[in-house]
């Protein structure tokens, strides 16, 4: 059995009632981030080394059990002997360590036993422990469960991760350096105080939500909002659900406004709804990342985007008069053709062109301007023609 051993002994700071393992980063405690790490490493059991069972620890136990993990609390090193057998595979994570799961999986998954280390320069100031003249620990290791028996030879108040590191090295477990690129930025950090947690959170949000090389105005606005307000939203808990509800409310208003002939305002509401849907996509991805959850087959944001397209098409339809004797097919043709091209074009284009075509915020605002001048039909015709020309002028994209 693969077991994750998480330490939760040190206080978060002077006067703080909880351990620093429960300092929060991006809306989740460090302990929850480490629980996500345990899930990424396919651990079947989590053992928390803590002084006592606190409300925060009980909440973590519920999270672990909901994820299908066995959970146990050990208050002293001697208790570990009854929880870990010689045949178990033990992943030890130091208290306060924040690690991107993908980096840890690459370093630990293909090694049966290893102590992760790093150059001592800068590591001591960052809160890691020195091993020898040139190396410091990296806060993680994977060792055989039989080494737990050696803890009986040590005092009861020993620092378990530190002691196990030295026991593992004495037993001949090899060391492996964490690559420099993994230690740069927010991917591998030791958190010792609230100030460290705030600094890491800001860096983590910028690394996840910062603008990429390829973007569009609507997505850039969604990312800007997440960089500036993502921290508050994540700490609020279930904020992605609130954003999704906001998208539904805006789309309902857009439908009603379009029905009553206020197409220009309806298109603006559709644009705003799409930006919020993209923000919810980013926020939900961050929430899943924190808890080590895999994305669903159909992400909620995708379903919201389809609903945005449906309301957008209906809003266009409300702006197109139906003449006496005109067939239903002829009346539906323009919005249906635009919707079909908007779905097709990203499949045959790439890069910035595809990003702009997918940006419903830009499209909605363009249609809002057309509706303000009573030229929605001409606007849709021009957009449809433009999309066809893009597909004809960029045929090589079909092979990408």
Residue pairs with C-beta under 8 A, 6 or more apart in sequence:
1 44
1 45
1 85
1 87
1 88
1 89
2 41
2 42
2 43
2 44
2 45
2 88
2 89
2 90
2 91
3 43
3 44
3 45
3 46
3 47
3 83
3 84
3 88
3 89
3 90
3 91
3 145
4 34
4 35
4 37
4 38
4 41
4 43
4 45
4 46
4 47
4 91
4 93
5 47
5 49
5 80
5 84
5 90
5 91
5 92
5 93
5 160
5 161
5 164
6 21
6 31
6 34
6 35
6 38
6 46
6 47
6 48
6 49
6 93
6 95
7 21
7 48
7 49
7 93
7 94
7 95
7 159
7 160
7 161
8 19
8 21
8 22
8 31
8 48
8 49
8 50
8 57
8 95
9 19
9 49
9 50
9 51
9 95
9 159
10 19
10 20
10 21
10 95
10 96
11 18
11 19
11 20
12 18
12 19
12 20
12 22
12 23
12 193
12 194
13 20
13 193
13 194
18 54
18 56
19 50
19 51
19 54
19 56
19 95
20 30
20 95
20 96
20 191
20 192
20 193
21 29
21 30
21 31
21 34
21 95
21 96
22 29
22 30
22 31
22 56
23 29
23 30
23 96
23 191
23 193
23 194
23 196
23 197
24 30
24 197
24 201
24 235
25 33
25 98
25 191
25 197
25 200
25 201
25 204
26 201
26 204
26 205
26 230
26 231
26 234
26 286
26 290
27 231
27 233
27 234
27 235
27 236
27 237
27 239
27 286
27 287
27 290
28 234
28 290
28 291
29 56
29 60
30 96
30 97
30 98
30 191
30 197
31 48
31 56
31 57
31 60
32 60
32 63
32 290
32 291
33 98
33 99
33 290
34 93
34 97
35 46
35 60
35 63
35 64
35 67
35 69
35 291
35 292
36 101
36 289
36 290
36 291
36 292
36 293
37 93
37 99
37 101
37 104
37 292
38 46
38 69
38 91
38 93
38 292
39 67
39 69
39 101
39 291
39 292
40 101
40 102
40 104
40 105
40 292
41 91
41 101
41 104
41 105
41 108
41 109
43 69
43 91
44 69
44 70
45 69
45 70
45 71
45 72
45 83
46 64
46 69
46 70
46 71
46 72
47 71
47 72
47 73
47 74
47 80
47 83
47 84
48 57
48 60
48 61
48 71
48 72
48 73
48 74
49 74
49 75
49 80
49 160
50 57
50 73
50 74
50 75
51 75
52 75
53 73
57 73
60 71
61 71
61 73
63 291
64 70
64 71
65 71
67 291
67 292
72 83
74 80
74 83
76 156
77 151
77 152
77 154
77 156
77 158
77 160
77 163
78 151
78 152
78 156
80 148
80 151
80 160
81 148
81 149
81 151
81 152
84 90
84 145
84 148
85 145
86 144
86 145
86 146
86 149
87 145
87 146
88 144
88 145
89 112
89 142
89 144
89 145
90 142
90 143
90 144
90 145
90 147
90 148
91 108
91 140
91 141
91 142
92 140
92 141
92 142
92 143
92 160
92 161
92 164
92 165
93 99
93 139
93 140
93 161
94 137
94 139
94 140
94 161
94 190
95 161
96 127
96 139
96 190
96 191
96 192
97 139
97 140
97 189
97 190
97 191
98 186
98 188
98 189
98 190
98 191
98 200
99 139
99 140
99 187
99 188
100 182
100 186
100 187
100 188
101 292
103 178
103 182
103 187
103 188
104 140
107 114
107 116
107 140
107 176
107 178
107 182
108 114
108 116
108 140
108 142
111 142
111 174
111 176
112 142
112 144
113 142
113 143
113 144
113 168
113 173
113 174
114 141
114 142
114 173
114 174
114 175
114 176
115 137
115 141
115 143
115 165
115 168
115 169
115 173
115 174
115 175
115 176
116 137
116 138
116 139
116 140
116 141
116 175
116 176
116 177
116 178
117 131
117 135
117 136
117 137
117 138
117 175
117 176
117 177
117 178
118 128
118 135
118 136
118 137
118 138
118 177
118 178
118 183
119 134
119 135
119 136
119 177
120 130
120 131
120 133
120 134
120 135
120 136
123 130
123 136
123 137
123 138
124 130
124 136
126 189
126 190
127 190
127 191
127 192
128 136
128 137
128 138
128 139
128 190
129 136
129 137
129 162
129 165
130 136
130 137
131 137
131 165
131 169
131 175
135 175
137 162
137 165
138 178
138 183
138 188
139 161
139 188
139 190
141 164
141 165
141 168
141 173
143 164
143 168
143 171
143 173
147 164
147 167
147 168
147 171
148 164
150 167
151 158
151 160
151 163
151 164
151 167
154 163
169 175
178 188
182 188
185 203
185 207
186 200
186 203
186 204
186 207
189 196
189 200
190 196
191 197
191 200
201 231
202 231
205 226
205 227
205 230
205 231
206 227
208 282
208 285
208 286
208 289
209 223
209 226
209 227
209 230
209 282
209 286
210 223
210 227
211 220
211 223
211 224
214 351
214 352
214 355
215 223
215 352
215 355
216 352
216 355
216 356
216 358
216 359
216 361
216 362
217 359
217 361
217 362
218 271
218 274
218 275
218 278
218 359
218 360
218 361
218 362
219 278
219 355
219 359
221 275
221 361
222 275
222 276
222 278
222 279
222 281
222 282
223 282
225 275
225 279
226 233
226 279
226 282
226 283
230 282
230 283
230 286
233 239
233 243
233 283
234 283
234 286
234 287
234 290
236 242
239 283
240 280
240 283
240 284
240 287
240 300
243 276
243 277
243 279
243 280
243 283
244 277
244 280
244 300
244 304
246 273
246 276
247 273
247 276
247 277
247 280
247 304
247 307
247 308
248 304
248 307
250 269
250 270
250 272
250 273
250 276
251 269
251 270
251 273
251 307
251 308
251 311
253 269
254 266
254 267
254 269
254 270
254 273
254 311
254 315
255 266
255 311
255 314
255 315
257 263
257 265
257 266
257 269
258 266
258 311
258 314
258 315
258 318
258 319
259 318
261 318
263 315
263 318
263 319
263 367
263 368
263 371
263 376
264 368
264 369
264 371
264 372
265 368
266 315
266 318
266 371
267 312
267 315
267 364
267 365
267 367
267 368
267 371
268 364
268 365
268 368
270 308
270 311
270 312
270 315
270 360
270 364
271 360
271 361
271 362
271 363
271 364
271 365
271 368
272 361
273 304
273 308
273 311
274 305
274 308
274 359
274 360
274 361
274 364
275 361
277 301
277 304
277 305
277 308
278 301
280 300
280 301
280 304
281 299
281 301
284 299
284 300
284 301
285 295
287 293
288 294
288 295
305 360
308 360
309 339
309 342
309 343
309 360
312 339
312 360
312 363
312 364
312 367
313 335
313 336
313 338
313 339
314 335
315 367
316 334
316 335
316 338
316 367
316 376
316 380
317 331
317 332
317 335
319 371
319 376
319 377
320 331
320 334
320 335
320 376
320 377
322 331
334 377
334 380
334 381
334 384
335 380
337 384
338 380
338 383
338 384
338 387
341 384
341 387
341 388
341 391
342 357
342 358
342 363
342 387
344 391
345 354
345 357
345 387
345 390
345 391
346 354
346 357
346 358
348 391
348 394
348 397
348 398
349 357
349 390
349 391
349 394
349 397
350 397
350 400
353 390
353 394
356 362
357 387
357 390
363 383
366 379
366 383
367 376
367 379
367 380
369 379
370 376
370 378
370 379
370 380
371 379
